[in-house]
Amino acid sequence: MEQRKRAGLVDAARGLCLLGILLANMLIFQYGIWGKDDMQFYSLSGFDASVRTILGIVVEKSFMPIFTFLFGYGMIKMKESLAASGRKPGWTLCRRFLLLFGIGVLHSEFMTESDILAFYGLVGFFLLMFMNRKPKTLLIWGTSLLLVFGLLGLVPGESNSPSRQPGSMEISQEYIKETIVVYGTGTYSEIRHHRSTASPISEEDSLYLVFLLLLAPFLTAPMFLFGMYAAKKDLFRKPEEEQRLYARNALLFLPVGFCLKVLPHLFPEQGWAAAGEMIGANLLALGYLFSFAWLYSKRSSSSWMQRFQAVGKLSLTNYLVQTVVCTTIFYGYGLGWFGKMGVAAGCVLAFALYALQLFASEWYLQRFSSGPVEKLLRICTYLSIQGKVKARAPRNRPEPAHSTTL
């Protein structure tokens, strides 16, 4: 029973994350990964502009970190399960990360520009150096990196820019205009060619982008490390006994994270506001996670929590399905609604699609033990057609309760 509860909370939290990620990705599906931050080309209504601002504060940059946290958590739990079964976890985890990277490359090459799987696969190799560190070491490293890179927002950029931070590059207006036409009316081949060949930034900013990509593992490391710390401390294993911990952390991280994240909207010309947003996005993510954990501890047996768990167990499959559905709706080879639906209507579509996944995932798991992509990932990870760890020690070990699905 304890194992099921432990897996249930983590799966349910992962399922909730998919809603936030879908809401954020809906902006990319509708307006492009560069156009979503330059909405002047889409003639938004006042209401849509307000919804866009709300999404920027409440959703963007604060749900992906929860997935990041859970990835680090799952990595440690998988390592512990492998070690308990008499296997060396290093090569098994490497196979898993390599496959995630491969799926991500295919996803970004043939479907969308908003892939995260390839990045997670690469960062997994980076995290191996922290796998055997003590919990205190992980906490110190995570906190230090969060503060250091948050303070980078205080570093002044060019004279015409208050700060130089991720996403502050000068994006070609001609590129955005071309994207609107190609994505909205182009064939599959034309869209793929545009995504692969057209450049939205100058040569100078290309060097800056390469620099950011090299820094990316360190920029995102705090939440990975916090997840690894939580796994080593065995948190989220007994939700009913940890209710007060969840409530206390939620009451701390939610208001602090929100206040920091809203700073750039109140003081857009101040560099310190950008620093606050970078830190606040991660703190708000922790606030969401602990708030949901507290709610789960109160309602773990409810039918809705079971549906969140089902979505989380099929997180990789559901994530890819979201891409297939949304690109078909918005791109020219489908309905061609790129840039036409509006931000608020896009949110309604996201909730509708997610609601379908809630019920479809529950229905699917009543008939199958795992999703098709999850099954492939397990088989390639463990080199077994059953996709399970083959114990070399005692055979009465429990089956792993967690996995680094994402």
C-alpha positions as CSV (number, residue, x, y, z in Angstrom):
1,M,0.0,0.0,0.0
2,E,2.8,2.3,0.9
3,Q,4.5,1.8,-2.5
4,R,1.3,2.6,-4.3
5,K,0.8,5.8,-2.4
6,R,4.4,6.9,-3.0
7,A,4.0,6.3,-6.8
8,G,0.6,7.8,-6.8
9,L,1.6,11.2,-5.5
10,V,4.5,11.5,-7.9
11,D,2.5,10.2,-10.9
12,A,-0.4,12.6,-10.0
13,A,2.0,15.6,-9.8
14,R,3.5,14.6,-13.1
15,G,0.0,14.5,-14.5
16,L,-0.8,17.9,-13.3
17,C,2.4,19.3,-14.8
18,L,1.2,18.2,-18.3
19,L,-1.7,20.7,-18.0
20,G,0.6,23.6,-17.2
21,I,3.1,22.5,-19.9
22,L,0.2,22.2,-22.4
23,L,-1.0,25.8,-21.6
24,A,2.5,27.1,-22.1
25,N,3.1,25.1,-25.2
26,M,-0.2,26.3,-26.6
27,L,1.3,29.7,-27.1
28,I,4.2,28.1,-29.1
29,F,1.8,26.0,-31.2
30,Q,-0.3,29.1,-31.9
31,Y,2.4,31.8,-32.4
32,G,5.7,30.1,-32.7
33,I,8.5,29.8,-30.1
34,W,9.8,33.3,-31.0
35,G,6.5,34.9,-31.9
36,K,4.8,34.2,-28.6
37,D,7.0,36.9,-27.0
38,D,6.4,39.4,-29.7
39,M,2.6,39.5,-30.0
40,Q,2.4,42.8,-31.9
41,F,2.0,40.9,-35.1
42,Y,-1.2,39.1,-34.0
43,S,-3.5,42.0,-33.2
44,L,-4.6,40.6,-29.8
45,S,-7.7,42.0,-28.2
46,G,-7.5,43.6,-24.7
47,F,-8.8,40.5,-23.1
48,D,-6.4,38.2,-24.9
49,A,-3.5,40.5,-24.0
50,S,-4.5,40.2,-20.3
51,V,-4.8,36.5,-20.5
52,R,-1.3,36.4,-22.1
53,T,0.1,38.4,-19.2
54,I,-1.6,36.1,-16.7
55,L,-0.1,33.0,-18.4
56,G,3.3,34.6,-18.3
57,I,3.1,35.1,-14.5
58,V,1.1,32.0,-13.4
59,V,2.1,29.3,-16.0
60,E,5.2,30.0,-18.1
61,K,8.5,28.9,-16.5
62,S,6.8,27.5,-13.4
63,F,5.4,24.1,-14.6
64,M,8.4,22.8,-16.5
65,P,10.5,23.1,-13.3
66,I,8.1,20.7,-11.6
67,F,8.8,18.2,-14.3
68,T,12.5,18.9,-13.8
69,F,12.1,18.3,-10.1
70,L,10.3,15.0,-10.7
71,F,12.9,13.9,-13.2
72,G,15.6,14.3,-10.6
73,Y,13.4,12.6,-8.0
74,G,12.7,9.6,-10.3
75,M,16.4,9.3,-11.3
76,I,17.4,8.7,-7.7
77,K,14.5,6.3,-7.0
78,M,15.4,4.3,-10.1
79,K,19.0,4.2,-9.0
80,E,18.0,2.9,-5.6
81,S,15.8,0.2,-7.2
82,L,18.6,-0.9,-9.5
83,A,21.1,-1.0,-6.7
84,A,18.7,-3.0,-4.5
85,S,18.3,-5.5,-7.4
86,G,22.1,-6.0,-7.6
87,R,22.6,-4.0,-10.8
88,K,24.9,-1.1,-11.5
89,P,22.7,1.9,-12.2
90,G,25.1,3.9,-14.3
91,W,24.8,2.1,-17.7
92,T,21.1,1.5,-17.3
93,L,20.5,5.2,-16.7
94,C,22.8,6.1,-19.6
95,R,20.7,4.0,-21.9
96,R,17.5,5.7,-20.7
97,F,19.0,9.2,-21.2
98,L,20.3,8.3,-24.6
99,L,16.9,7.0,-25.7
100,L,15.2,10.1,-24.3
101,F,17.6,12.2,-26.3
102,G,16.9,10.2,-29.5
103,I,13.1,10.6,-29.0
104,G,13.5,14.3,-28.5
105,V,15.6,14.7,-31.6
106,L,13.0,13.0,-33.7
107,H,10.2,15.0,-32.0
108,S,11.9,18.3,-32.7
109,E,13.0,17.3,-36.2
110,F,9.6,16.0,-37.5
111,M,7.0,17.6,-35.3
112,T,7.7,20.8,-33.3
113,E,10.2,23.3,-32.2
114,S,9.2,23.1,-28.5
115,D,10.7,19.8,-27.6
116,I,12.1,19.2,-24.1
117,L,13.0,15.5,-24.3
118,A,16.4,15.9,-26.0
119,F,17.4,18.4,-23.4
120,Y,16.3,16.1,-20.5
121,G,18.3,13.3,-22.0
122,L,21.5,15.4,-22.2
123,V,21.1,16.8,-18.7
124,G,20.6,13.3,-17.4
125,F,24.3,12.6,-18.2
126,F,25.3,15.8,-16.4
127,L,23.3,14.7,-13.3
128,L,25.2,11.5,-13.0
129,M,28.0,13.3,-11.3
130,F,25.6,14.2,-8.5
131,M,23.9,10.8,-8.2
132,N,26.0,9.6,-5.2
133,R,26.2,12.9,-3.4
134,K,24.8,13.3,0.1
135,P,21.4,15.1,0.4
136,K,23.0,18.1,2.1
137,T,25.5,18.5,-0.8
138,L,22.6,18.4,-3.3
139,L,20.7,21.1,-1.4
140,I,23.7,23.4,-1.1
141,W,24.6,23.0,-4.8
142,G,20.9,23.6,-5.9
143,T,20.5,26.6,-3.7
144,S,23.8,28.1,-4.7
145,L,23.2,27.7,-8.4
146,L,19.7,29.1,-8.1
147,L,21.0,32.3,-6.4
148,V,24.0,32.7,-8.7
149,F,22.1,32.4,-11.9
150,G,19.2,34.4,-10.6
151,L,21.7,37.3,-9.8
152,L,22.9,37.2,-13.5
153,G,19.7,39.1,-14.2
154,L,21.4,42.0,-12.4
155,V,24.2,42.1,-15.0
156,P,23.6,45.0,-17.3
157,G,23.4,44.3,-21.0
158,E,23.6,46.6,-24.0
159,S,22.7,50.3,-23.6
160,N,19.3,49.9,-25.2
161,S,18.4,46.9,-23.0
162,P,17.9,46.9,-19.2
163,S,19.2,43.3,-18.9
164,R,20.7,40.5,-20.9
165,Q,18.8,37.3,-20.1
166,P,17.4,34.3,-21.8
167,G,14.9,35.4,-24.4
168,S,16.2,39.0,-24.6
169,M,17.8,38.5,-28.1
170,E,16.7,40.7,-31.0
171,I,14.4,38.5,-33.0
172,S,14.0,39.3,-36.7
173,Q,10.6,40.8,-37.5
174,E,10.8,39.4,-41.0
175,Y,11.3,35.9,-39.6
176,I,8.1,36.2,-37.5
177,K,6.2,37.5,-40.5
178,E,7.4,34.6,-42.6
179,T,6.6,32.1,-39.9
180,I,3.0,33.3,-39.7
181,V,2.6,32.6,-43.4
182,V,4.5,29.3,-43.6
183,Y,3.1,27.8,-40.5
184,G,-0.5,28.9,-41.3
185,T,-0.6,27.9,-44.9
186,G,2.5,25.8,-45.7
187,T,2.7,22.1,-46.4
188,Y,4.4,19.7,-43.9
189,S,7.6,19.8,-46.0
190,E,7.6,23.6,-46.1
191,I,7.1,24.0,-42.4
192,R,9.8,21.5,-41.6
193,H,12.2,23.3,-44.0
194,H,11.4,26.7,-42.4
195,R,12.0,25.3,-38.9
196,S,15.3,23.7,-39.9
197,T,16.8,26.5,-42.0
198,A,15.4,29.9,-41.3
199,S,17.3,31.9,-38.5
200,P,15.4,34.3,-36.3
201,I,18.5,36.0,-34.8
202,S,21.6,37.8,-35.9
203,E,25.1,36.3,-36.0
204,E,26.0,38.2,-32.8
205,D,23.0,36.8,-31.0
206,S,23.8,33.4,-32.4
207,L,26.9,33.4,-30.3
208,Y,24.9,34.5,-27.3
209,L,22.4,31.7,-27.9
210,V,25.3,29.1,-28.0
211,F,26.5,30.5,-24.7
212,L,23.1,30.1,-23.2
213,L,22.8,26.6,-24.4
214,L,26.1,25.7,-22.8
215,L,24.8,27.3,-19.6
216,A,21.5,25.5,-19.8
217,P,22.4,22.5,-17.6
218,F,23.6,24.8,-14.9
219,L,20.6,27.1,-15.2
220,T,18.1,24.3,-14.8
221,A,20.2,22.2,-12.4
222,P,18.7,23.6,-9.2
223,M,15.3,21.9,-9.6
224,F,16.9,18.7,-10.8
225,L,19.1,18.7,-7.6
226,F,16.2,19.6,-5.4
227,G,14.3,16.6,-6.7
228,M,17.3,14.4,-6.1
229,Y,17.5,15.8,-2.6
230,A,13.8,15.1,-2.0
231,A,14.3,11.5,-3.2
232,K,17.3,10.9,-1.0
233,K,15.3,12.3,2.0
234,D,12.4,10.0,1.0
235,L,9.9,12.8,0.8
236,F,6.4,12.2,-0.8
237,R,6.5,8.6,0.4
238,K,3.8,9.0,3.1
239,P,1.5,11.9,2.1
240,E,-0.8,11.6,5.1
241,E,2.2,11.9,7.5
242,E,3.7,14.8,5.6
243,Q,0.7,17.1,5.3
244,R,2.1,19.7,7.6
245,L,5.4,19.8,5.7
246,Y,3.4,20.3,2.4
247,A,1.3,23.0,3.9
248,R,4.2,24.9,5.4
249,N,6.2,24.8,2.2
250,A,3.3,25.8,0.1
251,L,2.5,28.8,2.3
252,L,6.2,29.9,2.0
253,F,6.9,29.3,-1.7
254,L,3.6,30.3,-3.3
255,P,3.5,34.0,-2.2
256,V,7.2,34.5,-2.4
257,G,7.5,32.9,-5.8
258,F,4.5,34.9,-7.1
259,C,5.7,38.2,-5.8
260,L,9.2,37.7,-7.3
261,K,7.8,36.5,-10.6
262,V,5.5,39.5,-11.1
263,L,8.3,42.0,-10.6
264,P,9.2,42.4,-14.4
265,H,5.6,43.2,-15.1
266,L,5.6,46.0,-12.4
267,F,9.2,47.2,-13.1
268,P,10.0,46.3,-16.7
269,E,13.0,48.5,-17.0
270,Q,14.8,47.2,-13.9
271,G,17.5,44.5,-14.1
272,W,16.8,43.4,-10.5
273,A,13.2,42.5,-11.5
274,A,14.6,40.0,-14.1
275,A,16.7,38.5,-11.4
276,G,13.7,38.2,-9.1
277,E,11.7,36.5,-11.9
278,M,14.3,33.9,-12.6
279,I,14.4,32.9,-8.9
280,G,10.6,33.4,-8.4
281,A,9.7,31.0,-11.3
282,N,11.4,28.1,-9.5
283,L,10.0,29.0,-6.1
284,L,6.5,29.3,-7.5
285,A,7.0,25.8,-9.1
286,L,7.9,24.5,-5.6
287,G,4.8,26.2,-4.2
288,Y,2.6,24.5,-6.8
289,L,4.2,21.1,-6.1
290,F,3.7,21.3,-2.4
291,S,0.2,22.7,-2.7
292,F,-0.8,19.8,-4.9
293,A,0.9,17.3,-2.6
294,W,-1.1,18.7,0.3
295,L,-4.3,18.4,-1.7
296,Y,-3.4,14.8,-2.7
297,S,-2.8,13.9,0.9
298,K,-6.4,15.0,1.6
299,R,-8.0,13.4,-1.5
300,S,-5.7,10.6,-2.6
301,S,-8.6,8.2,-3.2
302,S,-10.8,10.5,-5.2
303,S,-11.6,9.7,-8.8
304,W,-9.9,12.9,-10.0
305,M,-6.7,12.1,-8.3
306,Q,-6.8,8.7,-9.9
307,R,-7.2,10.4,-13.3
308,F,-4.2,12.7,-12.6
309,Q,-2.2,9.6,-11.8
310,A,-3.2,7.9,-15.0
311,V,-2.1,11.0,-17.1
312,G,1.2,11.0,-15.2
313,K,1.8,7.3,-15.8
314,L,1.4,8.0,-19.5
315,S,3.2,11.3,-19.4
316,L,5.5,10.7,-22.3
317,T,2.8,9.3,-24.5
318,N,0.4,12.1,-23.5
319,Y,3.1,14.8,-24.2
320,L,3.7,13.5,-27.7
321,V,-0.1,13.2,-28.4
322,Q,-0.5,16.9,-27.4
323,T,2.1,17.8,-30.1
324,V,0.3,15.7,-32.8
325,V,-3.1,17.1,-32.0
326,C,-2.0,20.8,-31.7
327,T,0.2,20.9,-34.7
328,T,-2.6,19.4,-36.8
329,I,-5.0,22.1,-35.6
330,F,-2.7,25.0,-36.0
331,Y,-0.3,24.2,-38.9
332,G,-1.1,24.6,-42.6
333,Y,-1.1,20.8,-43.3
334,G,-4.0,20.6,-40.8
335,L,-6.7,23.2,-40.1
336,G,-4.3,26.1,-40.5
337,W,-5.4,28.1,-37.4
338,F,-1.9,29.4,-36.7
339,G,-2.2,32.8,-35.0
340,K,-6.0,32.9,-35.5
341,M,-7.6,31.4,-32.5
342,G,-6.6,33.8,-29.8
343,V,-4.9,33.3,-26.4
344,A,-8.0,32.8,-24.4
345,A,-9.6,30.4,-26.9
346,G,-6.2,28.5,-26.9
347,C,-6.5,28.1,-23.2
348,V,-10.0,26.7,-23.6
349,L,-8.7,24.2,-26.2
350,A,-5.8,23.2,-23.8
351,F,-8.3,22.5,-21.0
352,A,-10.5,20.5,-23.4
353,L,-7.7,18.4,-24.7
354,Y,-6.4,17.8,-21.2
355,A,-9.8,16.8,-20.0
356,L,-9.9,14.2,-22.8
357,Q,-6.5,12.9,-21.7
358,L,-7.7,12.6,-18.1
359,F,-10.5,10.2,-19.1
360,A,-8.7,8.5,-22.0
361,S,-5.6,7.7,-19.8
362,E,-7.8,6.2,-17.1
363,W,-9.6,4.1,-19.8
364,Y,-6.3,3.0,-21.4
365,L,-4.7,1.9,-18.1
366,Q,-7.7,-0.3,-17.3
367,R,-6.8,-2.3,-20.4
368,F,-3.0,-2.0,-20.6
369,S,-0.2,-1.8,-18.0
370,S,1.7,1.1,-19.6
371,G,1.7,3.5,-22.6
372,P,3.4,2.5,-25.9
373,V,6.2,5.0,-25.6
374,E,6.7,4.2,-21.9
375,K,6.9,0.5,-22.8
376,L,9.5,1.2,-25.5
377,L,11.5,3.2,-23.0
378,R,11.5,0.5,-20.4
379,I,12.4,-2.3,-22.8
380,C,15.4,-0.3,-24.1
381,T,16.4,0.8,-20.6
382,Y,16.5,-2.7,-19.0
383,L,17.2,-4.6,-22.2
384,S,14.3,-6.9,-21.4
385,I,11.2,-7.5,-23.4
386,Q,9.2,-7.2,-20.1
387,G,10.8,-3.9,-19.5
388,K,11.5,-4.6,-15.9
389,V,14.5,-4.9,-13.7
390,K,15.7,-8.5,-13.4
391,A,16.9,-8.9,-9.8
392,R,20.2,-10.6,-9.3
393,A,19.8,-10.7,-5.5
394,P,16.7,-11.8,-3.6
395,R,13.6,-12.2,-5.8
396,N,11.1,-10.7,-3.4
397,R,12.2,-7.2,-4.0
398,P,9.3,-4.7,-4.8
399,E,8.9,-3.5,-8.3
400,P,10.2,0.0,-8.8
401,A,7.6,2.6,-7.8
402,H,9.2,5.5,-9.7
403,S,10.8,6.1,-13.1
404,T,12.3,8.9,-15.0
405,T,9.6,9.0,-17.6
406,L,10.4,12.6,-18.2
